[in-house]
Amino acid sequence: MISCRLSTILGAKRLKVSDVCRGTGVARATLDRYYNDKVNSFDREVLSKLCDFLQVKPGDLLVVVDQGDLFGVQSHTDKEAS
């Protein structure tokens, strides 16, 4: 599963969603979905604006999270590595 780390990045940079909204021109409702990790599909233009504004790479903003990690469960591949 892909997870959006916008809330984590904003916290680290001490920015508010409203700051990003003003700085990027992206609608507040759209940013709220990214912030709350409720995005169903990622818009390349929005991602580009966010990366430019926050000075991060797409891989910093979007990360792949193993479904097992979401529930504190070790995945099959993690068990094999142990």
C-alpha positions, 0 to 999 in steps of 0.5 A: 500500500502507498502511504502519503507522509504529508502530515509527517513532513509538515510537522517536521517543517512546522508548517500548516496545511493552510501554508501549503495551500497558499504556497501551492494553489492546491485546493484545501480539500485536496490537501486535507485528503493528502494530509489525512492519507485518504487519497485514492489516486495521486495527481502528478500535478499536485505531487509536483507542486507539493514536492517543489514547495516542500523541497522533497522528492516524491519518494519522501512524500509517498512511501510503500508500506507493507500491509502487515506493518499497518497492524504490527504484524510481521510480513511473510518476507520479514519472517523469512529474513529473521 
